[in-house]
Amino acid sequence: MSPEQSTSRSGDMELGRFLRARRTQTRPDQVGLTMGTGLRRTPGLRREELATLAGISIDYYVRLERGKETRPSPSVLDALARALRLDDAEHQHLRELAAQAARYAPEPPPPPSRTVRPHLKLVLETLRPSPAYVISRSMDLLAWNPGGLALYAGLAEWPATQRNLARYLFLHPTARTLFHDAWEYQVRGCVARLRAQAGIDPDAPDLTSLVGELLLKSPDFARLWERYDVVGRKKAQKTFHHPQVGALTLTGQSMHIEDTPGQRLGVYTAEPGTADHDAMILLDLAVPGPAGQPDTKAEQQRHLQP
């Protein structure tokens, strides 16, 4: 099989996987159907129920779900989105998967750059004491200021090439304590973002490598991956139960970086004069090194490098 055929096939299957995941997670009562008294082998909608709701034949829908039908019309996609009660972001993702399956999607873009431009490193330094960092689309930590690294307690113990926020959330023993009772909320949003990226670029090495590792090492990741959620619900504020500075609640902001596809800038802030701001300053002044000791100034500067 040629690389082009392989890529097309991946796109075909992603469309079916997404439809199946959404169908099995949509309860009949959510779409106005009665449950009845008989046992249901399917936890969500049956294929024939979804086909009826969308106004298409059961045979056509089965072909879509199995990747045999690759050119659904816009009207069919809209009907499926309505039947499944998809929100705007999920509806758009369905369109993108259908475009990929139909082979009229544009050529996959080149791998996103991992190089952080010098002026962005200056931005990170200027933002101190606010924790800030630049991450890739696969959530690799590419550059950071001292607080941006220290905020994720224990992450500095890992080699720079292994510092990835998704890997941290699922595999680092401190992550569950850091987010305490909000860990499940954090990882759901994390997986949803990775799912959306992988769905429209299923053969991208940076994504497949990370996803493969987490599927193998984390049952929690595998459980959430199967849900095929593509929209992460975000809260502006996060509370970190940090082993060095105690609990601090920060307001987070994430934004795409202009002219650098795939990179995002993340920043956390707190009102000056508050206990949260004081804790933020402490994180900025003492970055935990591999041995748990504060880094020197030279070492802090080195952490600004990707």
C-alpha positions as CSV (number, residue, x, y, z in Angstrom):
1,M,0.0,0.0,0.0
2,S,1.4,3.4,-0.9
3,P,1.8,6.2,1.7
4,E,-1.1,8.1,0.0
5,Q,-3.4,5.1,0.2
6,S,-2.4,4.5,3.9
7,T,-3.2,8.1,4.8
8,S,-6.6,8.0,3.0
9,R,-7.5,4.8,4.8
10,S,-6.7,6.3,8.2
11,G,-9.0,9.2,7.4
12,D,-11.8,6.8,6.4
13,M,-11.6,4.9,9.7
14,E,-11.4,8.1,11.8
15,L,-14.8,9.2,10.5
16,G,-16.3,5.9,11.4
17,R,-14.7,5.8,14.8
18,F,-16.0,9.3,15.6
19,L,-19.6,8.4,14.6
20,R,-19.5,5.1,16.5
21,A,-18.2,6.8,19.7
22,R,-20.8,9.6,19.5
23,R,-23.6,7.0,18.8
24,T,-22.7,4.7,21.7
25,Q,-22.6,7.7,24.1
26,T,-26.0,9.2,23.1
27,R,-28.8,7.7,25.1
28,P,-32.2,7.2,23.5
29,D,-33.9,9.5,26.0
30,Q,-31.6,12.3,25.0
31,V,-33.0,12.3,21.5
32,G,-36.7,11.7,22.3
33,L,-36.8,7.9,22.1
34,T,-38.3,5.6,24.7
35,M,-36.1,3.0,26.2
36,G,-38.6,0.2,26.2
37,T,-38.5,-2.8,28.4
38,G,-36.2,-5.1,26.5
39,L,-32.5,-5.5,27.2
40,R,-30.2,-3.3,25.0
41,R,-26.9,-4.7,23.9
42,T,-25.8,-1.2,22.9
43,P,-25.3,1.3,25.7
44,G,-26.3,4.2,23.4
45,L,-28.2,4.4,20.1
46,R,-28.5,1.5,17.8
47,R,-27.3,2.0,14.3
48,E,-30.8,1.7,12.9
49,E,-32.1,4.3,15.4
50,L,-29.5,6.8,14.4
51,A,-30.1,6.2,10.7
52,T,-33.8,6.8,11.2
53,L,-33.2,10.0,13.2
54,A,-30.9,11.3,10.4
55,G,-33.2,10.2,7.6
56,I,-30.7,7.9,5.9
57,S,-30.8,4.2,5.2
58,I,-29.3,1.8,7.8
59,D,-27.1,0.3,5.1
60,Y,-25.7,3.7,4.2
61,Y,-25.0,4.5,7.8
62,V,-23.3,1.1,8.4
63,R,-21.0,1.8,5.4
64,L,-20.1,5.2,6.9
65,E,-19.3,3.7,10.3
66,R,-17.2,0.9,8.7
67,G,-15.3,3.3,6.5
68,K,-16.8,1.9,3.3
69,E,-18.6,5.1,2.4
70,T,-16.2,8.0,2.1
71,R,-18.2,10.8,0.5
72,P,-21.2,11.8,2.7
73,S,-22.8,14.9,1.5
74,P,-23.0,18.1,3.6
75,S,-26.7,17.5,4.1
76,V,-26.0,14.0,5.5
77,L,-23.3,15.3,7.8
78,D,-25.7,18.0,9.1
79,A,-28.4,15.5,9.6
80,L,-26.1,13.2,11.6
81,A,-24.9,16.2,13.7
82,R,-28.5,17.1,14.5
83,A,-29.4,13.5,15.4
84,L,-26.4,13.1,17.7
85,R,-26.9,16.6,19.2
86,L,-23.3,17.6,18.3
87,D,-22.2,21.1,19.4
88,D,-20.6,23.5,17.0
89,A,-17.0,22.3,17.6
90,E,-18.0,18.6,17.3
91,H,-20.0,19.4,14.1
92,Q,-16.9,21.1,12.6
93,H,-14.8,18.2,13.6
94,L,-17.2,15.8,11.8
95,R,-16.9,17.9,8.6
96,E,-13.1,17.8,8.8
97,L,-13.1,14.1,9.2
98,A,-15.5,13.7,6.3
99,A,-13.2,15.9,4.1
100,Q,-10.3,13.7,5.0
101,A,-12.2,10.5,4.2
102,A,-13.4,11.9,0.9
103,R,-9.8,12.7,-0.1
104,Y,-10.6,16.3,-1.0
105,A,-8.9,17.6,2.0
106,P,-5.8,19.6,1.3
107,E,-2.4,18.0,1.5
108,P,-1.3,17.4,5.1
109,P,0.8,20.4,6.3
110,P,4.4,19.9,7.0
111,P,5.3,18.8,10.6
112,P,4.9,21.8,12.9
113,S,8.1,23.6,13.9
114,R,9.5,22.9,17.4
115,T,11.8,25.9,17.2
116,V,10.7,28.7,19.5
117,R,11.6,32.1,18.1
118,P,14.0,34.3,20.2
119,H,11.5,37.1,20.8
120,L,9.1,34.5,22.4
121,K,11.7,33.6,24.9
122,L,12.0,37.3,25.8
123,V,8.2,37.3,26.2
124,L,8.4,34.5,28.6
125,E,11.0,36.3,30.6
126,T,9.0,39.5,30.6
127,L,5.9,37.7,31.9
128,R,7.7,36.7,35.2
129,P,6.6,36.1,37.9
130,S,3.6,34.7,36.0
131,P,4.2,31.1,35.0
132,A,4.3,30.9,31.3
133,Y,5.4,28.4,28.6
134,V,5.2,27.5,24.9
135,I,3.8,24.0,24.0
136,S,3.5,22.1,20.8
137,R,0.2,20.7,19.4
138,S,1.1,17.4,21.1
139,M,1.7,19.3,24.4
140,D,5.5,19.0,24.4
141,L,7.0,21.8,26.6
142,L,9.1,23.7,24.1
143,A,10.2,26.7,26.2
144,W,9.3,28.1,29.6
145,N,10.1,30.6,32.3
146,P,11.0,29.4,35.8
147,G,7.5,29.5,37.2
148,G,6.1,27.8,34.1
149,L,8.2,24.8,34.8
150,A,8.0,24.8,38.6
151,L,4.2,25.1,38.5
152,Y,4.0,21.4,37.4
153,A,5.6,20.0,40.4
154,G,8.2,17.3,39.6
155,L,8.2,17.9,35.8
156,A,11.7,19.4,36.1
157,E,13.0,16.0,37.2
158,W,12.3,14.6,33.7
159,P,14.8,15.2,30.8
160,A,13.8,18.2,28.7
161,T,12.9,15.9,25.8
162,Q,10.3,14.0,27.9
163,R,8.6,17.1,29.3
164,N,5.0,16.9,27.9
165,L,1.9,18.0,29.8
166,A,-0.2,15.1,28.7
167,R,2.5,12.6,29.7
168,Y,2.8,14.5,33.0
169,L,-0.9,14.4,33.8
170,F,-1.2,10.6,33.2
171,L,2.2,9.2,34.2
172,H,3.8,11.5,36.8
173,P,2.9,10.4,40.3
174,T,2.6,14.1,41.5
175,A,-0.1,15.1,38.9
176,R,-3.1,13.6,40.8
177,T,-2.0,15.4,44.0
178,L,-1.3,18.6,42.2
179,F,-4.9,18.8,40.8
180,H,-6.5,16.9,43.8
181,D,-10.2,16.5,43.0
182,A,-9.9,18.2,39.6
183,W,-7.6,15.7,38.0
184,E,-10.4,13.9,36.1
185,Y,-11.5,17.2,34.7
186,Q,-8.0,18.1,33.6
187,V,-7.3,14.9,31.8
188,R,-10.6,14.9,30.0
189,G,-9.8,18.2,28.4
190,C,-6.3,17.1,27.6
191,V,-7.5,13.9,25.8
192,A,-10.2,15.8,23.9
193,R,-7.6,18.2,22.5
194,L,-5.3,15.4,21.5
195,R,-8.2,13.5,19.9
196,A,-9.2,16.5,17.8
197,Q,-5.7,16.9,16.6
198,A,-5.1,13.2,15.8
199,G,-8.5,12.9,14.1
200,I,-7.6,15.4,11.3
201,D,-3.9,14.3,11.1
202,P,-4.1,10.6,12.1
203,D,-0.6,9.7,10.8
204,A,1.4,12.6,12.3
205,P,4.4,11.0,14.0
206,D,4.4,13.5,16.9
207,L,0.8,12.6,17.8
208,T,0.9,8.8,17.1
209,S,4.1,8.4,19.2
210,L,2.6,10.1,22.2
211,V,-0.8,8.5,21.9
212,G,0.7,5.1,21.5
213,E,2.9,5.5,24.6
214,L,-0.1,6.7,26.7
215,L,-2.4,4.0,25.5
216,L,0.2,1.4,26.5
217,K,1.1,2.9,29.9
218,S,-2.2,4.5,31.2
219,P,-5.5,2.6,31.4
220,D,-7.1,6.0,32.3
221,F,-5.9,7.5,29.0
222,A,-7.1,4.4,27.1
223,R,-10.5,4.8,28.7
224,L,-10.9,8.4,27.8
225,W,-9.4,7.9,24.3
226,E,-12.2,5.5,23.4
227,R,-14.8,8.1,24.2
228,Y,-13.6,10.2,21.3
229,D,-14.5,13.5,22.9
230,V,-13.0,16.4,20.9
231,V,-14.1,19.4,22.9
232,G,-12.4,20.1,26.2
233,R,-14.4,22.2,28.7
234,K,-12.1,24.9,30.0
235,K,-12.3,26.7,33.3
236,A,-10.5,30.1,33.5
237,Q,-9.3,29.3,37.0
238,K,-7.3,26.3,38.2
239,T,-6.3,25.4,41.7
240,F,-2.8,23.8,42.1
241,H,-2.1,21.9,45.4
242,H,1.6,22.5,45.1
243,P,4.0,20.6,47.4
244,Q,6.4,23.6,47.7
245,V,4.1,26.7,48.0
246,G,0.8,25.2,49.1
247,A,-2.6,25.7,47.3
248,L,-2.8,28.5,44.8
249,T,-5.6,29.4,42.4
250,L,-4.5,31.0,39.1
251,T,-6.3,32.3,36.1
252,G,-5.1,30.6,32.9
253,Q,-5.0,31.9,29.3
254,S,-3.9,29.9,26.3
255,M,-3.4,31.4,22.8
256,H,-2.2,30.4,19.4
257,I,1.1,31.9,18.4
258,E,1.0,33.9,15.2
259,D,2.8,32.5,12.2
260,T,3.8,29.4,14.1
261,P,1.2,26.7,13.5
262,G,0.9,24.2,16.3
263,Q,2.5,26.3,19.0
264,R,0.5,27.8,21.9
265,L,1.5,30.2,24.7
266,G,0.1,29.4,28.1
267,V,0.1,32.0,30.9
268,Y,-1.2,31.9,34.5
269,T,-1.8,35.1,36.5
270,A,-3.0,36.2,40.0
271,E,-4.0,39.5,41.4
272,P,-1.0,41.4,42.9
273,G,-1.1,41.5,46.7
274,T,-2.9,38.2,47.1
275,A,-1.6,35.0,48.7
276,D,-1.8,33.4,45.3
277,H,0.4,36.1,43.8
278,D,2.9,35.6,46.6
279,A,3.0,31.9,46.0
280,M,3.6,32.6,42.3
281,I,6.6,34.7,43.2
282,L,8.0,31.9,45.3
283,L,7.7,29.5,42.3
284,D,9.5,32.0,40.1
285,L,12.4,32.4,42.5
286,A,13.1,28.7,43.1
287,V,12.7,26.3,40.3
288,P,13.1,22.7,41.6
289,G,16.1,21.0,39.9
290,P,16.7,17.3,39.4
291,A,17.8,16.9,43.0
292,G,15.0,19.0,44.4
293,Q,17.3,22.0,45.0
294,P,16.7,25.5,43.7
295,D,18.4,26.2,40.4
296,T,21.1,28.8,40.0
297,K,20.4,31.9,37.9
298,A,22.4,30.4,35.1
299,E,20.3,27.2,35.3
300,Q,17.1,29.3,35.2
301,Q,18.3,31.0,32.1
302,R,19.0,27.6,30.6
303,H,15.4,26.5,31.2
304,L,14.3,29.2,28.7
305,Q,15.9,27.2,26.0
306,P,13.7,24.7,24.0
